[in-house]
Amino acid sequence: MYLAENPVLQRELLVNLRMGRAFVLLFAYVVLLGAVVYMAWPQEKKIDMTKPEAAKTLVNLFFLGQYLIASLMAPSFAAGAITGEKERKSYEMLLASPLRPGAIVLGKLLASLSHVAILIFSSLPIVMLCLPLGGVSFYEVLAIYMALIISVGTFGMISLACSSYFRRTSASLVVSYLAILPLALFAVYFWQLFEGAGAAFRLFVAVTFFPAGCAAVCLILFAATSRRLLHPPDVGSEGKEVVDEVQELKQAVGLVIHRDQFPDRLFAPAKRTSLLDDGVNPIYDKEMRSELFSQGTLMLRVVIQVSMFLAIPLMAACLYLFPNLAPWYISYVVLFNMLVGPVFSAGSVTSERERETLDLLLVTIISPWQIMWGKLISGLRVSSVLTSFLLWPLLLACVMVSYYWTNLPTIGGYLVIVVLTCFTTAELALFCSVIFRKTSVSMMTSYLVVIALFTAPVAIARFAEVFYEKSAFTPLIRQLSFTSPFSAAFALPLDLKMQEATPIVGNWPLWFSFVGFYLALDIGLVAAMIWLFRARWRVSH
């Protein structure tokens, strides 16, 4: 029943692999990897096999890129495996079936990772084309693929475990990314650290300690998830978990959120015990006090604790020990907002459709502008406050570290980058929620657009610098990366007057291009959403 006759596995495979998006995703993935290899292929007519540096760079770039893409894709498939049952109101029927909890968990895990596995194996022909260039042995390729498959399996198990603890896919997805991204980045850093002379050591680790550690993590999470399905929490009608906020706070591990205390009330206001005052936007009040926190505070507590745990060593290293690395800390803050920003806005309108309450909302006397800004500001408020917790170390460093006193304009530029990033992620997610019908589609589209705007330009610029360093178009490509807040952060000048630190030369045109682009984009998104509310649904003023 676990594999051969597992109905959960069979159903998920038949439904998911026959969908049109599976073929589109496979085609796009292979085309993207093939284009990268084609563009980076050595241009020399004769390749010197005794100096395979260019070929080794190509192969390493191919594998590292594939590793990061697969790491990002694994949660998108597995994080909604169990929450999807809750959202489709079939969770209780699944628990009441004669299937063992272990069979359900294993079926969900294998089915959710089948897409990623197909994508990984489809890249084998492209890898075989790179092997004759030299620089990488066949055994290294086997070790890399084994590590890649094991990593994806581990990340899928982490996402599936998160999916069992939350009711909404959005909450499960953001917690999964927060847990997986540090692990993926550490693995990439470890692989790059032992480049060259340490290749034999990293190969040994990849086939011994790494699989053993991943197997231990997967077994622990598999047992915990199966136990949770065997003894589920209190489940009410339609498979909705009953959350007692008082009991939840008593059982909370680590951080405890008190809605009536500062700074918790900034993002989690207390429940209303009186009638609304005149002039108060009911949409905003409902979203802040009921919608965002109706299923407890577990997701918020996990997000805050994990982000602060990662921020402490980064803050110490990038702001105090090595102040010249301040742009890297700003990049971490931007990356955090990329993960949490869309979560609180991507389901604002789609959730109304899924509950079949959108028509009721549109026939009220509430204007389209009130509906739009109430939903926008509520999600923006939570994501901005959570992001601002990571900015306090930067402001504190400006007071305590004298090196920053002569770079206050740069510090102000960092703050502008973070503020615009917060507005952009929230507005893009709300816009996707307006034009799509399902929260899952809105969420994934939001992440795809954000990744395309924020990270793709940096990747293209880095690719051009490595393989087309002497090309006349490389400076232009670097300048066109202004849509990325990461590029904007590194474009600000930073001269700390330290002997061991190399000053960062400023590129103010790129920073101003970033500011102008996102100001225009944010204003355009707001105008488009207001027009959609008025024209598409013909809502009166």
Phi, psi and omega in degrees: 000341182284324182233300188295320183237040180273106183294330178295314179296315182296317181294315182296320180293317181295319183286313188285315186285345178267357180285149181298328182292336177295318179288321178296317179296318178297315179298313181296322182295312181294319179297319180296313179294320178296321178294322178297314179295319180296316181290330182263003182295136181304136183271351181291145178288328178236128182259128178279106184291343178280347178229076186270034183298317181296318179294320179295322177297320179296313182294317179297318178297320180298312183289318180294320176297317178294324179296315180293319179296315179295324179294324178285331183278330183303312178295329182296334178267323188268334185292342179253013184295315181264322177297331176297322176296321179292320180289328178274002178062034178243011184294316181296320179295323179294318180291330182277355180286161180285003180292142174289148178303322179297323178293321177296313182296315181296318178297316178297319182294310182294321181292319182290332181267358181296323178300310183295322179297318178296319179296319181295313182289335178290343179273356181301315179301325179291322178294320180299330177291332183276337184299320179298345179288343180087177177092335181224129181277165179296325180291326176295321178297317178298317180295320180295317180292324177295316178296323180295314181294318179295319179297315180297320177298319179293316179296323177295321179293321177298316180294321179294322177296318176298323181296333180282343184261352183234159179266331183253141179295326181299316179294317179297322183293315183291322177293323178298315179296320179297327179278328188272320185303314177300321179295317180294317179294323177295319179296319177296318179297318179297318181295321180285330182294323182259042176284145175082252185294331182268014183298322180294323180292314180293329176294320178295317179296321183295335183253358181237281186292321183298310178298323180295317179296317179295321179296320179296316179297316181295319180294319179296313180292324178297316179294319181293318180292319178296320179295324180292324176288327179289323178235075184290159175291178180302124182242125179266208181293144176061027175074015181275130179288137179271115184252116174263109187298323179295315179293325179296319179293327178292327182266001183294140178256123179084240184294137175238130182262123176249115186294338184262011182239154176274140004265008184299325183290349177293324181244350178223077181295155182295157178295143182284134178243005180224174179286158178293141174285160177296138178087355179280136179286113182293331179295313180297316182295319179295317181297316184288320189264340185235310190292311187288332187238024181289340181250030176090183185244016183300313182299316179297317181295319179294315181299314182295315184292317180293316181296319179289325177298320178284330184287331184299306178293324178295319178298313182297319184282314189274338184251334185244308181288317180230079186300338179291351178264017181305322178301332179291324177292321176297324177297323177295318179297318178296317179298321177298316179292328175301326182280316187267337183302309182291339187298319187272359181235338186293340179250013185297315181262322180297327177296327175295320177295316183294328176273357181060040178245002183293318179298320178296323180291323185284341180266004176281176179276002178288131184284158176303323179297318179294320178297314185294309184286334175296316179286325180291310185292326180296312177292322180294323181298314182294311182295324180290319179295317178298321178291324182294336176300330180276349180270341180302321177300327178293315179293324177293323178295327178297332180275321188270331184256115185291339181299331183279348187296329179270004182236030182298322175301324177293319178298318176298322176296322176299316181296320178298319179299314181294318181297313179296324177297318179299314179296318185292314181296320179292317182289321178297319179294318179294322178297317177296325178293331179285321188267345179252166185257337182243143181295322181297318178293317178299317181296311183293322177295321178300314179295320180297317180294317180297317179296319180296321181283322190268321188252328182301316178300323178294317179296319179294318179296318178294320178299317180294322180293328182279315188255345180228048185299324184269001181287147179286344181273348183299314177300323179293318178297320178296322180288331180283358178277020183292345178286350181263126174294337176293316176296320179296323179294319180279352178276348180278137181291145180212104180239105186264004178058040178249139183294321184274358183250132176273124181295146177269121180285132184284152176226071185300324177303322179293318181295316179293326175296320177300311182298313181296320181297314184281334171296314179294320181294316181295317178296319179295322178294318178298315179297320180294320180293320177297318179295320179296320179294324184276319186270316185292318180254002175054050179277138181286158176291000000 
